[in-house]
Amino acid sequence: MGASEKKSSEAAFDVPTLNAENLQSNMKVIYYSRTFMSIIGGIIAGILGFTGLTGFIFYFLIMTVTSVGLIAKTGFTVYSYFDSWSQIILDGFLGGLLSFVLFWTFAYDIVHIF
Amino acid sequence: MAMSLGFVVGILGVVILSHAAYSTVQYRGLLKIMEEEFPGPPLIVVIELLLGLVFCMWAALTVPGTFLSIHPHSEENRIVSLPDNLDFMIFNHRARVLPVEMDLKLKH
């Protein structure tokens, strides 16, 4: 009797406070959005002919706008879809930077050098 | 339906961007013939790029899917649709006629 009581109380503690599968799916959505936006931003920076620091400032701007867009997509209730703010603002930032530089140089070469 | 609309908008944005790139290439060629420096893309190209950016942003925000609520007790995660034939469901099985072991133990 005592053992079963203990078990049930443990089960009560084990009830998850958030749905991990849905959180994973939300992170995937964020990741896709960010990757696509960094590719598009890279192409635009290349066509505009940005060089040096200007391009990185442009990337920062694009990511800020994307973050605002994603927050708007949640309907400004971030905590019902994510753990914390950093997940929606910072996640995929560095990975996106690599795609950005790749497509930036690619578009710049095609438009301005060849 | 909304997903496919976003997809079409994204393709439109990419087409606009490639047209802007093509215009810039031609502008560079013209400048090379006139032997002038490149002062920056023309205004129409900048407008095209902004339009393409907006379209692609729309696609990036709509196409990957919708956010799902992570709260286990939220309205979306709760199963509220029960089958209509609940009255006809029977949860009996043959173990009902067997003696329950727990009662026997308590008698000892």
Backbone of each chain as ProteinMPNN parsed JSONL, in Angstrom:
{"seq_chain_A": "MGASEKKSSEAAFDVPTLNAENLQSNMKVIYYSRTFMSIIGGIIAGILGFTGLTGFIFYFLIMTVTSVGLIAKTGFTVYSYFDSWSQIILDGFLGGLLSFVLFWTFAYDIVHIF", "coords_chain_A": {"N_chain_A": [[0.844, -1.207, 0.0], [1.869, 1.209, 0.901], [3.992, 1.344, -0.863], [2.696, 1.551, -3.31], [1.486, 3.993, -3.029], [3.669, 5.667, -2.928], [4.614, 5.294, -5.491], [2.565, 6.442, -7.035], [2.772, 9.098, -6.281], [5.267, 9.7, -7.276], [4.752, 9.463, -9.985], [3.114, 11.633, -10.268], [4.974, 13.647, -10.003], [6.393, 13.202, -12.279], [4.934, 14.163, -14.396], [5.082, 15.896, -17.367], [6.09, 19.306, -17.798], [6.031, 20.624, -20.12], [5.311, 20.166, -23.604], [7.406, 18.201, -25.241], [7.692, 17.247, -27.848], [6.235, 19.029, -29.442], [7.677, 21.33, -28.899], [10.091, 20.689, -30.101], [9.248, 20.564, -32.768], [8.528, 23.24, -33.138], [11.042, 24.446, -32.891], [12.202, 23.459, -35.18], [10.723, 24.73, -37.143], [11.516, 27.381, -36.695], [14.218, 27.133, -37.344], [14.137, 26.48, -40.084], [12.949, 28.829, -41.136], [14.89, 30.755, -40.499], [17.167, 29.844, -41.888], [16.326, 30.004, -44.554], [15.829, 32.765, -44.716], [18.399, 33.784, -44.294], [19.7, 32.902, -46.565], [18.281, 34.27, -48.588], [18.787, 36.893, -47.743], [21.561, 36.945, -48.094], [21.747, 36.76, -50.896], [20.537, 39.172, -51.613], [22.264, 41.028, -50.402], [24.524, 40.506, -51.912], [23.681, 41.301, -54.488], [23.235, 43.994, -54.071], [25.807, 44.765, -53.707], [27.321, 44.897, -51.373], [30.216, 45.163, -49.324], [32.601, 43.894, -46.976], [32.246, 45.106, -43.667], [29.708, 46.201, -43.882], [28.044, 44.279, -45.028], [27.807, 42.409, -42.952], [26.514, 43.898, -41.045], [24.164, 44.21, -42.423], [23.293, 41.566, -42.417], [22.803, 41.259, -39.706], [20.679, 43.037, -39.434], [18.746, 41.785, -41.078], [18.342, 39.429, -39.623], [17.295, 40.47, -37.27], [14.879, 41.518, -38.216], [13.694, 39.152, -39.053], [13.457, 37.831, -36.584], [11.611, 39.494, -35.313], [9.478, 39.066, -37.012], [9.02, 36.323, -36.531], [8.32, 36.391, -33.843], [6.011, 37.851, -34.08], [4.582, 35.955, -35.415], [4.072, 34.086, -33.424], [2.112, 35.438, -32.214], [2.835, 37.204, -30.249], [2.961, 35.828, -27.874], [5.208, 34.352, -26.567], [5.896, 32.43, -24.657], [4.007, 30.421, -24.722], [4.777, 28.854, -26.762], [7.511, 28.473, -26.681], [10.437, 27.784, -24.62], [12.094, 29.898, -23.724], [13.1, 33.33, -24.352], [15.513, 33.475, -25.721], [15.594, 31.291, -27.38], [14.002, 31.907, -29.545], [15.176, 34.175, -30.519], [17.976, 33.885, -30.759], [18.543, 31.345, -31.765], [19.996, 29.367, -34.298], [21.483, 31.405, -35.336], [24.278, 31.574, -35.852], [24.65, 29.423, -37.626], [23.083, 30.333, -39.695], [24.603, 32.499, -40.443], [26.766, 31.393, -41.805], [25.55, 30.316, -44.137], [24.669, 32.715, -45.126], [27.062, 34.151, -45.733], [28.102, 32.476, -47.684], [26.15, 32.645, -49.792], [26.151, 35.342, -50.196], [28.763, 35.945, -51.196], [28.557, 34.383, -53.449], [26.41, 35.56, -54.989], [27.504, 38.1, -55.271], [29.804, 37.596, -56.771], [28.659, 36.621, -59.171], [27.114, 38.818, -60.047], [28.762, 41.132, -59.941], [31.416, 40.58, -60.611], [31.848, 38.635, -62.657]], "CA_chain_A": [[0.0, 0.0, 0.0], [2.77, 2.357, 0.984], [4.782, 1.401, -2.094], [1.882, 2.053, -4.415], [1.272, 5.428, -2.8], [4.91, 6.352, -3.335], [4.67, 5.264, -6.947], [1.634, 7.404, -7.636], [3.276, 10.457, -6.073], [6.356, 9.888, -8.242], [4.134, 9.684, -11.287], [2.626, 13.012, -10.281], [6.119, 14.521, -10.256], [6.915, 12.977, -13.621], [4.101, 14.802, -15.422], [5.906, 16.925, -18.018], [5.547, 20.662, -17.747], [5.841, 21.118, -21.491], [5.231, 19.135, -24.619], [8.728, 18.251, -25.889], [7.574, 17.035, -29.294], [5.805, 20.277, -30.071], [8.79, 22.268, -28.801], [11.026, 20.292, -31.151], [8.688, 20.973, -34.059], [8.638, 24.697, -33.223], [12.441, 24.781, -33.16], [12.468, 23.144, -36.577], [10.121, 25.809, -37.931], [12.417, 28.531, -36.546], [15.455, 26.841, -38.058], [13.858, 26.614, -41.513], [12.721, 30.241, -41.449], [16.144, 31.488, -40.407], [18.061, 29.447, -42.973], [15.822, 30.583, -45.8], [16.006, 34.217, -44.71], [19.81, 34.145, -44.466], [20.042, 32.707, -47.978], [17.712, 35.382, -49.351], [19.545, 38.087, -47.36], [22.863, 36.874, -48.739], [21.595, 37.095, -52.316], [20.247, 40.604, -51.718], [23.497, 41.761, -50.088], [25.414, 40.363, -53.053], [23.213, 42.13, -55.607], [23.459, 45.401, -53.708], [27.232, 45.035, -53.785], [27.932, 45.197, -50.071], [31.497, 44.523, -49.017], [33.13, 44.13, -45.638], [31.403, 45.168, -42.467], [28.331, 46.554, -44.253], [27.289, 43.056, -45.24], [27.49, 41.763, -41.675], [25.464, 44.72, -40.434], [22.947, 43.862, -43.153], [22.843, 40.262, -41.894], [22.231, 41.5, -38.384], [19.371, 43.657, -39.662], [17.83, 40.753, -41.593], [17.996, 38.513, -38.531], [16.401, 41.188, -36.366], [13.547, 41.574, -38.826], [13.151, 37.787, -39.01], [13.039, 37.551, -35.205], [10.358, 40.219, -35.07], [8.447, 38.345, -37.751], [8.703, 35.066, -35.842], [7.586, 36.728, -32.619], [4.664, 38.217, -34.515], [3.903, 34.716, -35.787], [3.553, 33.482, -32.207], [1.07, 36.288, -31.655], [3.452, 37.885, -29.102], [2.881, 35.01, -26.667], [6.341, 33.46, -26.815], [6.011, 31.351, -23.679], [3.134, 29.289, -24.991], [5.372, 28.025, -27.803], [8.934, 28.244, -26.446], [10.927, 27.86, -23.249], [12.666, 31.191, -23.364], [13.229, 34.272, -25.471], [16.741, 33.273, -26.494], [15.357, 30.28, -28.405], [13.399, 32.501, -30.748], [15.99, 35.285, -31.028], [19.366, 33.534, -31.053], [18.743, 30.015, -32.316], [20.287, 29.336, -35.718], [22.103, 32.664, -35.767], [25.611, 31.323, -36.418], [24.472, 28.576, -38.795], [22.587, 31.195, -40.76], [25.682, 33.389, -40.9], [27.57, 30.68, -42.798], [24.786, 30.322, -45.396], [24.63, 34.104, -45.593], [28.342, 34.503, -46.371], [28.204, 31.676, -48.905], [25.32, 33.17, -50.879], [26.584, 36.726, -50.406], [29.889, 35.912, -52.14], [28.06, 33.778, -54.696], [25.679, 36.568, -55.764], [28.42, 39.201, -55.59], [30.653, 37.146, -57.879], [27.884, 36.528, -60.411], [26.608, 40.106, -60.511], [29.721, 42.231, -60.02], [32.761, 40.231, -61.06], [31.835, 37.99, -63.976]], "C_chain_A": [[0.87, 1.245, 0.0], [3.564, 2.516, -0.306], [3.967, 2.003, -3.232], [1.639, 3.557, -4.261], [2.476, 6.234, -3.285], [4.991, 6.438, -4.851], [3.781, 6.345, -7.559], [2.133, 8.83, -7.448], [4.435, 10.745, -7.02], [5.807, 10.181, -9.627], [3.631, 11.12, -11.395], [3.772, 13.98, -10.538], [6.619, 14.391, -11.69], [6.09, 13.629, -14.714], [4.881, 15.943, -16.062], [5.244, 18.288, -17.969], [5.421, 21.262, -19.142], [5.893, 19.959, -22.467], [6.497, 19.174, -25.471], [8.635, 18.096, -27.399], [7.194, 18.322, -30.004], [6.901, 21.323, -30.018], [9.811, 21.981, -29.897], [10.532, 20.771, -32.518], [8.763, 22.489, -34.225], [10.067, 25.128, -33.535], [12.782, 24.535, -34.622], [11.908, 24.247, -37.48], [11.023, 27.044, -37.908], [13.666, 28.352, -37.4], [15.253, 27.013, -39.563], [13.719, 28.078, -41.902], [14.043, 30.991, -41.508], [17.081, 31.144, -41.562], [17.611, 30.08, -44.283], [16.074, 32.087, -45.841], [17.474, 34.589, -44.84], [20.253, 33.933, -45.902], [19.548, 33.89, -48.801], [18.468, 36.679, -49.037], [20.914, 38.109, -48.008], [22.784, 37.258, -50.198], [21.366, 38.599, -52.479], [21.503, 41.421, -51.438], [24.472, 41.676, -51.25], [25.005, 41.245, -54.206], [23.455, 43.604, -55.308], [24.942, 45.753, -53.727], [27.854, 45.437, -52.468], [29.274, 44.485, -49.945], [31.852, 44.821, -47.563], [32.069, 44.179, -44.562], [29.938, 45.462, -42.793], [27.457, 45.312, -44.404], [26.895, 42.397, -43.941], [26.441, 42.562, -40.909], [24.125, 44.417, -41.094], [22.388, 42.531, -42.658], [22.171, 40.433, -40.532], [20.822, 42.102, -38.496], [18.342, 42.619, -40.101], [17.375, 39.833, -40.47], [17.068, 39.189, -37.519], [14.978, 41.207, -36.918], [12.892, 40.194, -38.796], [12.666, 37.434, -37.607], [11.719, 38.237, -34.892], [9.207, 39.514, -35.784], [8.033, 37.069, -37.054], [7.92, 35.326, -34.563], [6.157, 37.13, -32.965], [3.872, 36.969, -34.889], [3.356, 33.987, -34.558], [2.405, 34.295, -31.619], [1.525, 36.967, -30.378], [3.199, 37.146, -27.782], [3.95, 33.932, -26.786], [6.312, 32.249, -25.894], [5.018, 30.223, -23.891], [3.684, 28.415, -26.114], [6.833, 27.705, -27.541], [9.259, 28.364, -24.97], [11.291, 29.279, -22.864], [12.788, 32.073, -24.598], [14.439, 33.961, -26.341], [16.522, 32.25, -27.6], [14.836, 30.907, -29.685], [14.303, 33.57, -31.336], [17.35, 34.805, -31.5], [19.531, 32.222, -31.8], [18.968, 30.061, -33.823], [20.977, 30.57, -36.238], [23.433, 32.399, -36.462], [25.532, 30.448, -37.668], [23.973, 29.372, -39.979], [23.672, 32.093, -41.309], [26.526, 32.71, -41.976], [26.851, 30.653, -44.146], [24.789, 31.718, -45.996], [25.911, 34.456, -46.339], [28.497, 33.749, -47.682], [27.422, 32.326, -50.046], [25.64, 34.629, -51.176], [27.717, 36.753, -51.442], [29.454, 35.366, -53.491], [27.377, 34.827, -55.562], [26.606, 37.716, -56.157], [29.303, 38.827, -56.775], [29.875, 37.162, -59.181], [27.554, 37.921, -60.941], [27.753, 41.079, -60.803], [31.071, 41.86, -60.597], [32.747, 39.612, -62.451], [31.238, 38.908, -65.035]], "O_chain_A": [[0.661, 2.186, -0.764], [3.79, 3.625, -0.79], [4.45, 2.831, -4.004], [1.594, 4.293, -5.246], [2.359, 7.279, -3.926], [5.367, 7.459, -5.426], [4.188, 7.064, -8.472], [1.954, 9.677, -8.323], [4.587, 11.864, -7.511], [6.324, 11.034, -10.349], [3.705, 11.744, -12.454], [3.593, 15.003, -11.2], [7.189, 15.327, -12.251], [6.517, 13.644, -15.868], [5.301, 16.866, -15.365], [4.025, 18.419, -18.079], [4.774, 22.294, -19.321], [6.456, 18.904, -22.175], [6.659, 20.055, -26.315], [9.389, 18.72, -28.146], [7.763, 18.663, -31.041], [7.059, 22.113, -30.948], [10.33, 22.895, -30.539], [11.298, 21.311, -33.317], [9.031, 22.979, -35.322], [10.293, 26.042, -34.328], [13.543, 25.286, -35.232], [12.543, 24.645, -38.456], [11.268, 27.673, -38.938], [14.114, 29.274, -38.082], [16.086, 27.614, -40.241], [14.308, 28.518, -42.889], [14.295, 31.761, -42.436], [17.711, 32.026, -42.146], [18.424, 30.627, -45.029], [16.483, 32.625, -46.87], [17.784, 35.617, -45.441], [21.081, 34.686, -46.415], [20.29, 34.448, -49.609], [18.756, 37.469, -49.937], [21.387, 39.166, -48.427], [23.637, 37.991, -50.699], [21.932, 39.224, -53.376], [21.785, 42.391, -52.142], [25.171, 42.644, -51.55], [25.851, 41.871, -54.844], [23.835, 44.37, -56.194], [25.292, 46.933, -53.759], [28.8, 46.223, -52.435], [29.442, 43.354, -50.402], [31.464, 45.846, -47.002], [31.122, 43.393, -44.555], [29.037, 45.029, -42.075], [26.303, 45.285, -43.978], [25.785, 41.881, -43.817], [25.592, 41.997, -40.218], [23.088, 44.37, -40.433], [21.178, 42.375, -42.498], [21.128, 39.842, -40.248], [19.908, 41.731, -37.76], [17.227, 42.568, -39.583], [16.196, 39.494, -40.363], [16.164, 38.553, -36.977], [14.01, 40.951, -36.202], [11.693, 40.072, -38.545], [11.611, 36.822, -37.442], [10.824, 37.647, -34.287], [8.11, 39.38, -35.241], [6.846, 36.751, -36.984], [6.985, 34.596, -34.23], [5.215, 36.799, -32.246], [2.655, 36.917, -34.709], [2.307, 33.346, -34.63], [1.793, 33.883, -30.633], [0.705, 37.278, -29.513], [3.219, 37.75, -26.71], [3.659, 32.768, -27.063], [6.669, 31.148, -26.315], [5.171, 29.158, -23.292], [3.13, 27.352, -26.396], [7.358, 26.753, -28.119], [8.51, 28.94, -24.181], [10.864, 29.796, -21.832], [12.604, 31.623, -25.73], [14.401, 34.158, -27.556], [17.174, 32.316, -28.642], [15.193, 30.481, -30.784], [14.216, 33.855, -32.531], [17.838, 35.262, -32.534], [20.573, 32.004, -32.419], [18.218, 30.717, -34.546], [21.056, 30.773, -37.45], [23.689, 32.937, -37.539], [26.242, 30.683, -38.646], [24.373, 29.134, -41.118], [23.675, 32.417, -42.497], [26.952, 33.35, -42.937], [27.458, 30.931, -45.18], [24.898, 31.888, -47.211], [25.862, 34.994, -47.445], [28.966, 34.306, -48.674], [27.959, 32.534, -51.134], [25.421, 35.097, -52.293], [27.648, 37.48, -52.433], [29.915, 35.819, -54.538], [27.717, 34.979, -56.735], [26.499, 38.246, -57.262], [29.524, 39.639, -57.674], [30.37, 37.661, -60.192], [27.694, 38.182, -62.135], [27.717, 41.78, -61.814], [31.81, 42.741, -61.036], [33.526, 40.003, -63.32], [31.149, 38.528, -66.202]]}, "seq_chain_B": "MAMSLGFVVGILGVVILSHAAYSTVQYRGLLKIMEEEFPGPPLIVVIELLLGLVFCMWAALTVPGTFLSIHPHSEENRIVSLPDNLDFMIFNHRARVLPVEMDLKLKH", "coords_chain_B": {"N_chain_B": [[-4.0, 25.277, -47.836], [-3.212, 27.903, -47.258], [-0.563, 27.364, -47.001], [0.283, 26.609, -49.587], [-0.177, 28.986, -50.882], [1.73, 30.646, -49.642], [4.006, 29.36, -50.572], [3.882, 29.863, -53.353], [4.124, 32.622, -53.287], [6.73, 32.792, -52.309], [8.181, 31.689, -54.461], [7.612, 33.634, -56.356], [8.93, 35.797, -55.153], [11.611, 34.922, -55.345], [11.876, 34.879, -58.109], [11.581, 37.615, -58.661], [13.866, 38.55, -57.378], [15.861, 37.336, -58.922], [15.417, 38.61, -61.318], [16.108, 41.206, -60.572], [18.825, 40.829, -60.112], [19.65, 40.221, -62.703], [19.053, 42.644, -63.99], [20.906, 44.294, -62.691], [23.293, 43.173, -63.586], [23.151, 43.822, -66.312], [23.175, 46.596, -66.107], [25.707, 47.003, -65.069], [27.164, 46.171, -67.28], [26.492, 48.153, -69.105], [27.621, 50.38, -67.839], [30.252, 49.658, -68.028], [30.703, 49.88, -70.761], [30.316, 52.622, -71.066], [32.373, 53.428, -69.592], [32.315, 54.173, -66.84], [32.265, 54.546, -63.241], [30.897, 52.214, -60.784], [28.235, 53.318, -59.095], [26.455, 52.226, -57.34], [23.479, 50.21, -57.146], [20.724, 50.906, -59.41], [17.699, 52.801, -58.615], [15.332, 51.472, -59.196], [16.065, 48.833, -59.091], [16.684, 48.562, -56.41], [14.162, 48.903, -55.303], [12.924, 46.657, -56.375], [14.421, 44.684, -55.089], [13.679, 45.094, -52.428], [10.979, 44.463, -52.596], [11.159, 41.761, -53.332], [12.403, 40.827, -51.027], [10.413, 41.226, -49.096], [8.416, 39.486, -50.045], [9.758, 37.032, -49.896], [10.182, 36.936, -47.189], [7.595, 36.668, -46.247], [7.05, 34.115, -47.292], [8.988, 32.664, -45.853], [8.009, 32.824, -43.311], [5.527, 31.602, -43.397], [5.583, 29.125, -44.796], [7.174, 26.998, -43.474], [5.479, 25.871, -41.533], [3.073, 25.737, -38.803], [3.335, 27.035, -35.458], [3.225, 24.909, -32.597], [1.466, 24.518, -29.586], [3.197, 24.29, -26.466], [2.276, 23.778, -23.976], [1.036, 21.269, -21.892], [-1.622, 21.173, -21.147], [-3.053, 22.809, -22.756], [-5.592, 24.092, -25.0], [-5.27, 23.091, -27.604], [-3.747, 20.782, -27.284], [-5.32, 19.054, -25.933], [-7.409, 16.204, -25.97], [-10.383, 16.425, -27.301], [-12.275, 15.421, -28.974], [-14.456, 12.982, -28.9], [-15.461, 9.682, -29.869], [-18.597, 9.11, -31.621], [-20.111, 6.907, -30.986], [-20.187, 6.189, -28.269], [-22.075, 5.159, -26.458], [-22.468, 2.587, -27.233], [-20.242, 1.203, -26.626], [-18.523, -1.41, -24.971], [-16.946, -2.356, -22.08], [-16.422, -4.705, -20.792], [-14.86, -7.821, -19.903], [-13.632, -11.246, -19.906], [-12.281, -11.705, -17.563], [-13.742, -10.872, -15.474], [-15.251, -12.864, -14.237], [-13.429, -14.377, -12.912], [-11.832, -15.102, -9.729], [-10.856, -12.369, -7.71], [-7.587, -11.629, -6.943], [-6.582, -9.917, -5.04], [-8.538, -9.589, -3.049], [-8.529, -12.106, -1.874], [-6.082, -12.185, -0.652], [-6.392, -10.266, 1.285], [-8.158, -11.475, 3.022], [-6.724, -13.39, 4.394]], "CA_chain_B": [[-4.246, 26.354, -48.816], [-2.33, 29.013, -46.904], [0.804, 26.914, -47.232], [0.596, 26.679, -51.012], [-0.12, 30.414, -51.209], [3.046, 31.106, -49.217], [4.996, 28.781, -51.475], [3.824, 30.611, -54.616], [4.682, 33.948, -52.993], [8.177, 32.624, -52.222], [8.72, 31.529, -55.814], [7.521, 34.966, -56.963], [10.011, 36.596, -54.585], [12.886, 34.488, -55.917], [11.893, 35.341, -59.503], [11.851, 39.054, -58.619], [15.278, 38.727, -57.012], [16.734, 37.0, -60.056], [15.286, 39.688, -62.303], [16.91, 42.329, -60.084], [20.226, 40.491, -60.364], [19.872, 40.345, -64.143], [19.082, 44.08, -64.29], [22.176, 44.84, -62.214], [24.353, 42.719, -64.494], [23.069, 44.631, -67.532], [23.588, 47.956, -65.739], [27.175, 46.966, -64.987], [27.672, 46.119, -68.644], [26.316, 49.499, -69.689], [28.631, 51.257, -67.231], [31.57, 49.27, -68.546], [30.813, 50.455, -72.099], [30.457, 54.077, -70.93], [33.594, 53.626, -68.813], [32.039, 54.907, -65.599], [32.35, 53.737, -62.024], [29.618, 51.699, -60.29], [27.901, 54.11, -57.911], [25.423, 51.531, -56.563], [22.418, 49.788, -58.056], [19.685, 51.924, -59.65], [16.596, 52.828, -57.639], [14.309, 50.468, -59.528], [16.572, 47.542, -58.614], [16.537, 48.554, -54.949], [12.735, 48.665, -55.028], [12.684, 45.242, -56.677], [15.023, 43.866, -54.027], [12.839, 45.218, -51.23], [9.755, 43.691, -52.858], [11.526, 40.355, -53.231], [12.669, 40.519, -49.616], [9.126, 41.13, -48.39], [7.744, 38.258, -50.492], [10.465, 35.872, -49.353], [9.933, 36.939, -45.741], [6.261, 36.069, -46.082], [7.185, 32.666, -47.513], [9.778, 32.062, -44.778], [7.229, 32.771, -42.073], [4.309, 30.789, -43.502], [5.747, 27.793, -45.39], [7.672, 25.892, -42.636], [4.457, 25.259, -40.692], [2.602, 26.576, -37.704], [3.811, 26.692, -34.12], [2.316, 24.112, -31.782], [1.575, 24.91, -28.182], [3.955, 23.321, -25.685], [1.623, 23.51, -22.699], [0.327, 19.997, -22.019], [-3.059, 21.292, -20.858], [-3.68, 23.839, -23.581], [-6.769, 23.649, -25.754], [-4.901, 22.337, -28.801], [-3.172, 19.487, -26.947], [-6.297, 18.214, -25.251], [-8.238, 15.429, -26.903], [-11.773, 16.73, -26.979], [-13.202, 14.791, -29.914], [-14.733, 11.593, -28.571], [-16.289, 9.064, -30.925], [-20.032, 9.323, -31.426], [-20.809, 5.682, -30.581], [-19.75, 5.856, -26.913], [-23.116, 4.411, -25.775], [-22.439, 1.197, -27.655], [-18.958, 0.591, -26.268], [-18.605, -2.302, -23.812], [-15.594, -2.536, -21.557], [-16.341, -5.937, -20.021], [-14.111, -8.931, -20.48], [-13.882, -12.496, -19.199], [-11.61, -11.717, -16.261], [-14.719, -10.488, -14.446], [-15.762, -14.046, -13.518], [-12.347, -14.988, -12.123], [-11.692, -14.498, -8.389], [-9.871, -11.305, -7.641], [-6.535, -12.1, -6.043], [-6.327, -8.973, -3.962], [-9.486, -9.866, -1.974], [-8.091, -13.316, -1.189], [-4.946, -11.85, 0.205], [-6.855, -9.482, 2.423], [-8.859, -12.353, 3.957], [-5.755, -14.154, 5.195]], "C_chain_B": [[-3.317, 27.523, -48.539], [-0.884, 28.645, -47.202], [1.177, 27.057, -48.7], [0.665, 28.132, -51.457], [1.247, 30.987, -50.84], [4.14, 30.601, -50.135], [5.06, 29.551, -52.787], [4.434, 31.999, -54.423], [6.208, 33.876, -52.915], [8.822, 32.484, -53.584], [8.711, 32.876, -56.528], [8.657, 35.856, -56.465], [11.351, 36.237, -55.186], [12.998, 34.948, -57.369], [12.207, 36.832, -59.556], [13.319, 39.317, -58.309], [16.186, 38.408, -58.19], [16.617, 38.05, -61.143], [16.108, 40.899, -61.88], [18.392, 42.079, -60.334], [20.566, 40.675, -61.835], [19.952, 41.817, -64.546], [20.413, 44.683, -63.864], [23.325, 44.432, -63.114], [24.353, 43.576, -65.756], [23.532, 46.062, -67.273], [25.101, 48.035, -65.651], [27.776, 46.947, -66.384], [27.607, 47.475, -69.321], [27.381, 50.448, -69.153], [30.015, 50.942, -67.775], [31.776, 49.869, -69.935], [31.054, 51.961, -72.006], [31.672, 54.451, -70.096], [33.363, 54.537, -67.61], [32.168, 53.961, -64.412], [30.946, 53.284, -61.617], [29.241, 52.447, -59.015], [26.956, 53.387, -56.951], [24.294, 51.179, -57.505], [21.378, 50.895, -58.247], [18.488, 51.757, -58.718], [15.591, 51.714, -57.908], [14.741, 49.09, -59.044], [16.416, 47.444, -57.1], [15.085, 48.289, -54.564], [12.393, 47.199, -55.274], [13.215, 44.343, -55.575], [14.18, 43.908, -52.762], [11.565, 44.384, -51.385], [10.03, 42.189, -52.721], [11.775, 39.933, -51.799], [11.37, 40.331, -48.842], [8.418, 39.829, -48.756], [8.401, 37.028, -49.86], [10.278, 35.784, -47.843], [8.579, 36.295, -45.444], [6.358, 34.547, -46.218], [7.911, 32.01, -46.349], [8.959, 31.939, -43.508], [6.018, 31.85, -42.176], [4.598, 29.351, -43.915], [6.194, 26.733, -44.385], [6.637, 25.28, -41.707], [4.091, 26.171, -39.55], [3.226, 26.123, -36.398], [2.751, 25.885, -33.387], [2.537, 24.469, -30.326], [2.321, 23.847, -27.389], [3.327, 23.054, -24.329], [0.812, 22.226, -22.804], [-1.179, 20.13, -21.808], [-3.74, 22.35, -21.709], [-4.792, 23.235, -24.433], [-6.389, 22.751, -26.922], [-4.419, 20.932, -28.446], [-4.166, 18.559, -26.27], [-7.137, 17.468, -26.279], [-9.688, 15.655, -26.524], [-12.743, 16.009, -27.881], [-13.35, 13.317, -29.553], [-15.567, 10.986, -29.692], [-17.769, 9.158, -30.579], [-20.727, 8.086, -30.85], [-20.407, 5.25, -29.182], [-20.77, 4.964, -26.2], [-23.05, 2.926, -26.106], [-21.142, 0.514, -27.29], [-19.116, -0.212, -24.991], [-17.185, -2.581, -23.345], [-15.477, -3.787, -20.681], [-15.447, -6.939, -20.717], [-14.195, -10.114, -19.529], [-13.218, -12.533, -17.82], [-12.569, -11.37, -15.126], [-15.176, -11.686, -13.618], [-14.671, -14.721, -12.691], [-12.286, -14.332, -10.759], [-10.594, -13.448, -8.383], [-8.845, -11.663, -6.583], [-6.366, -11.192, -4.829], [-7.244, -9.226, -2.763], [-9.049, -11.091, -1.175], [-6.966, -13.002, -0.219], [-5.414, -11.114, 1.456], [-7.531, -10.367, 3.469], [-7.887, -13.1, 4.863], [-5.311, -13.397, 6.439]], "O_chain_B": [[-2.707, 28.074, -49.455], [-0.082, 29.489, -47.601], [2.25, 27.563, -49.028], [1.476, 28.478, -52.316], [1.851, 31.721, -51.622], [5.089, 31.323, -50.441], [6.144, 29.859, -53.282], [5.166, 32.491, -55.282], [6.902, 34.776, -53.388], [9.87, 33.073, -53.849], [9.667, 33.228, -57.218], [9.273, 36.582, -57.245], [12.147, 37.118, -55.508], [14.071, 35.356, -57.815], [13.0, 37.273, -60.387], [13.941, 40.198, -58.903], [17.163, 39.115, -58.436], [17.599, 38.357, -61.82], [16.734, 41.55, -62.717], [19.129, 42.988, -60.716], [21.619, 41.209, -62.181], [20.808, 42.2, -65.343], [20.989, 45.493, -64.59], [24.225, 45.227, -63.385], [25.408, 44.006, -66.222], [24.198, 46.667, -68.112], [25.708, 49.008, -66.099], [28.773, 47.62, -66.648], [28.536, 47.89, -70.014], [27.971, 51.223, -69.906], [30.843, 51.833, -67.96], [32.875, 50.315, -70.264], [31.867, 52.519, -72.743], [31.972, 55.631, -69.911], [34.082, 55.51, -67.383], [32.178, 52.74, -64.566], [29.944, 53.867, -62.031], [29.855, 52.236, -57.969], [26.686, 53.888, -55.859], [24.163, 51.792, -58.564], [21.174, 51.722, -57.358], [18.296, 50.703, -58.113], [15.067, 51.093, -56.983], [13.912, 48.276, -58.638], [16.064, 46.391, -56.567], [14.808, 47.546, -53.622], [11.673, 46.577, -54.494], [12.568, 43.376, -55.173], [13.986, 42.888, -52.101], [11.128, 43.701, -50.458], [9.268, 41.451, -52.098], [11.413, 38.829, -51.393], [11.237, 39.406, -48.04], [7.882, 39.145, -47.884], [7.731, 36.122, -49.364], [10.221, 34.69, -47.282], [8.439, 35.494, -44.52], [5.834, 33.795, -45.396], [7.519, 30.935, -45.896], [9.195, 31.034, -42.707], [5.528, 31.363, -41.158], [3.928, 28.436, -43.438], [5.646, 25.631, -44.419], [6.909, 24.228, -41.129], [4.695, 27.223, -39.343], [3.601, 24.96, -36.251], [1.553, 26.128, -33.525], [3.668, 24.693, -29.895], [2.118, 22.651, -27.598], [3.799, 22.184, -23.597], [-0.016, 22.094, -23.706], [-1.936, 19.268, -22.255], [-4.87, 22.748, -21.426], [-4.904, 22.016, -24.561], [-7.079, 21.773, -27.211], [-4.646, 19.99, -29.205], [-3.866, 17.384, -26.058], [-7.524, 18.017, -27.311], [-10.16, 15.122, -25.52], [-13.938, 15.981, -27.588], [-12.479, 12.504, -29.862], [-16.296, 11.698, -30.383], [-18.148, 9.269, -29.413], [-21.815, 8.199, -30.285], [-20.294, 4.051, -28.925], [-20.38, 4.098, -25.416], [-23.53, 2.097, -25.333], [-20.956, -0.658, -27.618], [-19.759, 0.235, -24.042], [-16.331, -2.994, -24.13], [-14.526, -3.909, -19.907], [-15.29, -6.924, -21.938], [-14.774, -9.995, -18.449], [-13.6, -13.359, -16.99], [-12.243, -11.555, -13.953], [-15.458, -11.544, -12.428], [-14.977, -15.562, -11.846], [-12.635, -13.161, -10.613], [-9.535, -13.63, -8.985], [-9.204, -11.967, -5.445], [-6.047, -11.652, -3.733], [-6.821, -9.106, -1.614], [-9.177, -11.118, 0.049], [-6.93, -13.51, 0.902], [-4.887, -11.323, 2.549], [-7.492, -10.061, 4.661], [-8.228, -13.405, 6.005], [-4.501, -13.905, 7.213]]}, "name": "protein", "num_of_chains": 2, "seq": "MGASEKKSSEAAFDVPTLNAENLQSNMKVIYYSRTFMSIIGGIIAGILGFTGLTGFIFYFLIMTVTSVGLIAKTGFTVYSYFDSWSQIILDGFLGGLLSFVLFWTFAYDIVHIFMAMSLGFVVGILGVVILSHAAYSTVQYRGLLKIMEEEFPGPPLIVVIELLLGLVFCMWAALTVPGTFLSIHPHSEENRIVSLPDNLDFMIFNHRARVLPVEMDLKLKH"}
